């Protein structure tokens, strides 16, 4: 693999059997080594950088086959005895799993006959990650007003066609309750067809949804948010957000759509400056549109938080779509939250903001006894709370995988202003 960073999907040779397995980089160590986790089995291994291999595009479409479950009340030695046994099931409630052998609870304290319940977590598999510095064939399915582009790899097209055929046969009922980050189905107003979607905003009886396989959004009424079947959750979101190396404004969207949409092309992702950006090609010729995105620190932003006079936090306009998706993914974690029991200064966690009770990513900046001060890294505001109220952040949403959206800006000359309400 060309670039090593936490969260990188790749292939490695397991030392015990010499076979190749899919893996993800869990942590980068010193002296050119890293810890990888084999995503289809859950075990980890320390490897050298040079032992990591590129993951073929076709295998990016297959979600990890091993799921992480926290189990309480069972000693490790007893858990190890369950390896390769048949007839095992697990019931997960609020992030904690209970293991069953047949119909009997397996733990240290007792065994009792309790019928295991099916696990129904209405969540999509982790989003796909395109490899860097390689041409990936596909189509642009949507051009966003925030100067971003949604792209679907050709390898996903047959699976998406099959999914759409399945959805066309369904007549789902409205969901009993609409929640932020909820994965659902709804009908697109222009064609009346059923699509997979994620709830992004709720305002009284209005609901903004993101069509996860195409990248466009639409506002619906709550009664139009429909249930989704488990069979429709197997495919990761088919539309992938790309930050183009060339920027464009709202007046140029229609022109960019004509150039990019509906044409088979390739995208090549690369690190340019401090950003991961994509360039689009037909053959080996780059498609030219808009203007080359500046590589300096000049960018269009929106104000997210005023820390004090002269210091503010901003979000890049080009990253607002990504931030919306992130907030939806965090909201979708509500039934899978696991308390973080190893919080220290510098830990990145999931926390509820007291003013809206929604989930946000945060970094612990101060800790005194059982209380912590948090910095909400995607918006710039602070909050004090109990350490026991914090939850673990998944690897897929870590800062290494999804960088903080908020940028702290010091306004030139601001130190001379008086810190009052007028300023």
C-alpha positions, -999 to 999 in steps of 0.1 A, spaced: 0 0 0 14 34 -10 4 54 21 2 42 57 -23 57 81 -48 46 107 -80 33 91 -63 23 58 -79 -8 43 -54 -32 27 -43 -68 24 -16 -85 45 -2 -120 49 -10 -136 83 21 -149 99 6 -182 112 -7 -196 80 9 -175 52 -25 -167 37 -36 -132 25 -64 -115 44 -82 -81 44 -71 -58 72 -72 -23 85 -44 -3 101 -54 1 137 -23 21 148 10 33 134 40 24 156 76 35 157 104 23 134 82 15 104 58 -9 121 20 -9 125 -8 -29 142 -33 -43 117 -67 -58 125 -80 -86 102 -114 -72 95 -130 -106 86 -118 -123 118 -111 -96 144 -75 -106 154 -45 -83 153 -9 -85 143 22 -63 143 37 -59 108 63 -38 89 51 -11 65 64 -31 36 42 -61 44 10 -41 35 -5 -47 1 -31 -29 -20 -67 -41 -16 -83 -49 -50 -112 -27 -59 -137 -55 -60 -131 -63 -24 -139 -28 -13 -175 -36 -19 -176 -64 7 -183 -52 42 -162 -66 71 -174 -101 81 -164 -99 118 -184 -77 142 -171 -63 175 -192 -72 205 -185 -62 241 -193 -91 265 -195 -87 303 -195 -114 330 -174 -140 311 -137 -147 317 -114 -146 286 -104 -183 290 -141 -193 287 -146 -171 257 -116 -187 240 -133 -220 245 -161 -209 222 -138 -205 192 -151 -225 162 -181 -238 181 -214 -242 164 -248 -230 177 -236 -197 191 -257 -166 190 -254 -132 207 -280 -107 218 -267 -71 219 -285 -45 241 -271 -10 245 -237 -21 232 -233 -51 256 -236 -87 243 -251 -118 259 -238 -151 245 -261 -181 240 -252 -217 234 -284 -229 218 -311 -215 242 -288 -212 273 -271 -181 285 -233 -185 287 -217 -166 315 -198 -171 348 -228 -167 371 -255 -189 358 -270 -207 329 -307 -203 321 -331 -210 293 -338 -177 275 -348 -177 238 -322 -156 219 -337 -126 200 -326 -117 165 -302 -87 162 -317 -59 141 -293 -30 138 -306 -7 111 -272 6 100 -253 5 67 -220 -12 64 -189 11 68 -184 34 39 -160 24 12 -126 40 8 -110 46 -26 -73 38 -29 -49 67 -35 -31 74 -67 -51 49 -88 -76 54 -116 -110 41 -104 -137 37 -131 -172 48 -123 -198 76 -128 -206 109 -111 -241 107 -98 -245 141 -82 -228 175 -81 -233 194 -48 -238 231 -42 -209 230 -18 -184 223 -46 -183 185 -39 -190 156 -62 -207 122 -55 -191 93 -73 -201 56 -77 -174 30 -87 -183 7 -116 -177 -23 -93 -208 -13 -73 -231 -7 -103 -244 -43 -107 -250 -45 -69 -269 -12 -69 -290 -22 -99 -300 -54 -81 -308 -34 -49 -330 -10 -69 -349 -39 -85 -356 -53 -50 -367 -19 -37 -391 -16 -66 -411 -46 -54 -416 -32 -19 -444 -11 -3 -429 -2 31 -449 14 59 -440 47 76 -415 43 104 -431 45 138 -406 72 149 -382 95 129 -347 100 144 -315 117 134 -292 94 115 -319 69 108 -314 47 78 -347 44 59 -363 44 25 -383 71 9 -397 80 -26 -379 106 -47 -403 133 -58 -392 134 -94 -397 97 -103 -417 83 -74 -393 54 -70 -381 40 -37 -345 47 -26 -324 42 5 -319 73 26 -305 87 58 -322 113 80 -300 144 82 -323 170 98 -356 171 116 -376 204 119 -411 200 133 -429 178 107 -402 183 80 -373 159 75 -342 164 53 -329 131 39 -297 122 20 -302 96 -7 -271 75 3 -267 58 -31 -268 90 -52 -257 119 -29 -287 142 -35 -309 155 -7 -346 163 -4 -371 175 23 -400 152 31 -428 151 56 -425 126 84 -451 103 70 -429 98 39 -400 83 59 -405 46 53 -391 14 69 -362 -4 54 -358 -42 52 -326 -59 65 -320 -73 30 -316 -37 18 -288 -30 43 -261 -53 30 -247 -29 4 -226 1 16 -237 35 5 -230 34 -33 -223 72 -36 -189 83 -23 -181 120 -16 -152 134 -35 -136 168 -30 -125 178 -65 -91 193 -71 -109 218 -92 -135 241 -75 -167 256 -89 -194 280 -76 -232 276 -75 -236 293 -109 -213 267 -125 -231 236 -111 -252 230 -142 -222 233 -164 -202 208 -143 -231 184 -142 -232 184 -180 -195 177 -181 -193 150 -154 -227 133 -150 -238 104 -172 -203 98 -186 -181 68 -178 -149 82 -164 -122 76 -138 -113 94 -106 -78 95 -92 -76 104 -55 -43 120 -42 -29 141 -14 -23 176 -27 -10 200 -1 -29 190 31 -60 178 13 -72 145 -2 -87 156 -36 -99 139 -67 -92 145 -104 -115 132 -131 -103 117 -164 -116 103 -197 -89 79 -209 -58 95 -195 -69 131 -202 -80 152 -173 -115 167 -175 -112 205 -170 -139 225 -153 -141 254 -129 -108 266 -114 -78 248 -99 -85 246 -61 -59 269 -43 -33 250 -23 -27 279 1 -48 287 32 -74 308 13 -108 292 14 -145 300 16 -158 292 52 -188 295 74 -186 307 110 -193 279 135 -183 293 169 -169 325 185 -144 315 212 -137 351 222 -130 384 205 -103 378 179 -106 340 178 -132 321 159 -139 286 147 -149 280 111 -160 252 87 -149 250 51 -179 254 28 -164 225 7 -166 202 37 -203 209 48 -216 178 29 -190 156 46 -200 172 80 -237 164 73 -228 128 66 -207 126 97 -235 139 119 -258 114 104 -234 85 112 -230 97 148 -267 98 152 -270 63 138 -247 51 166 -273 58 193 -282 21 198 -246 9 196 -229 33 220 -202 18 243 -190 37 273 -153 48 271 -137 36 303 -102 47 296 -106 84 291 -75 106 295 -65 141 284 -62 139 246 -88 111 242 -112 115 213 -147 104 223 -184 107 215 -204 130 237 -239 145 240 -241 183 238 -263 195 266 -282 221 245 -296 197 219 -288 163 233 -272 152 200 -240 132 196 -208 149 186 -171 140 184 -150 157 211 -115 158 225 -108 158 262 -87 189 269 -88 189 307 -96 164 334 -101 170 371 -112 140 392 -144 127 375 -151 158 354 -137 167 320 -136 197 297 -144 188 261 -137 205 228 -162 196 201 -137 192 173 -162 197 144 -176 230 157 -151 245 181 -173 250 212 -165 236 247 -184 218 274 -179 204 309 -193 170 318 -187 138 337 -161 114 323 -186 86 329 -210 101 303 -185 97 274 -187 70 247 -160 53 226 -155 66 190 -154 39 163 -123 36 141 -144 45 110 -151 80 125 -117 86 141 -99 118 135 -73 99 114 -101 87 91 -123 117 92 -103 149 101 -119 175 125 -142 198 105 -136 229 127 -106 252 121 -95 277 148 -87 311 132 -70 340 149 -82 373 134 -52 397 127 -54 426 151 -81 410 172 -59 410 203 -63 448 204 -101 446 206 -120 448 238 -137 416 248 -173 428 250 -207 420 234 -204 447 207 -171 434 194 
